Amino acid sequence: MKTLQIIKQDQDKIISLVEHETTHTKYIQKELNYYDKTLYQILQKIKSPYLPKIFVIQENDNHLTLIEEYINGKTLDQQILSKEDVRNIMHQLCECLDTLHKLNPPIIHRDIKPENIIYHDNKVTLLDFGIARFLDSKKSKDTLILGSVGYAAPEQFGFQQSNPQTDIYALGKLMNYLLNGSLEHQNNIPFDLKQVILKATQLDYKNRYNSVKEMDLAIQGKAVIIPPFNHETLKSKLVSLAWILFIFILVVDMEPGDTIKNSFINKLSCFVFIYFGLFLYYNKNLFHKYLPKIPWPILYSIIFFLFLCLDVWFFMWMDSLI
């Protein structure tokens, strides 16, 4: 191999662009002093369009040499992106991380940031697994404090162990940065994506999305929550179940009304109306996505009123048929 350029060099690693002297094919060569050989062996076996192929893994004198696929393209910090580009990038990253998080044990990347992601021809490639690690269920916190400031989750600073929600936190911060150039401010970010970012970057990892798959569905606006069946957390399911039980107790002793004479139809009408308020609350991102300029409390009231009219009309019609 002929070295063409040293891309990065520090006490932990040397990353170089090299070329095969016969075929003139370019590769990335990494010489690592801090590494987990098993992790790279697992990565080598993964067939993912979002990860560079690893061709050679060689260990000598307490350092590891990798020969990886060379991806020609710019990293995210070198590009100006549209909102649709950002959605596409986040979708691909979620698919990539979903593959890693579903391994046994899961692999946590722990260093998701613009400099570690190439976006070329509408395709994402996730780079640099230098501080990635396997999830260890026996440990309560990380032994080393590693990660990039701004993107690293609180648990990476020694409070708890890194887990799949650690990468979700970094994805939220990354999306915030890609949408407006800031890690903190949320100016000009669409309401639905703002809500995704807020949930993904909760300080307590238990309050973030349960998986990157759930986060991806929220980003793409495809997640319709039907309480209490498909909430992302057990807490939300229990709250919904408690609220539905309360509605049931409330309507079970209702007397027939003046508008709807049939007792059962009247109770069912009230139950559906109150249940819709719960459904609307959990699906506010979905509704607000199409009318982002209307403040959510006002939009909620309008939708609720329209549904009330529809509910009364439908069940009055049902009542007239009986």
Secondary structure, DSSP 8 states (H G I E B T S, - for coil): -EEEEEEEE-SSEEEEEEE-TTT--EEEEEEESS--HHHHHHHHH---TTS--EEEEEEETTEEEEEEE---S-BGGG----HHHHHHHHHHHHHHHHHHHTSSS-EE-----GGGEEEETTEEEE---TT-EE--TT-SS-SS--S-TTTS-GGGGTTS---HHHHHHHHHHHHHHHHHS-SS--TT--HHHHHHHHHHT-SSGGGS-SSHHHHHHHHTT-----TTTS-SSHHHHHHHHHHHHHHHHHHHT----SS---HHHHHHHHHHHHHHHHHHHHTHHHHHTT-TTS-HHHHHHHHHHHHHHHHHHHHHHHHHH-
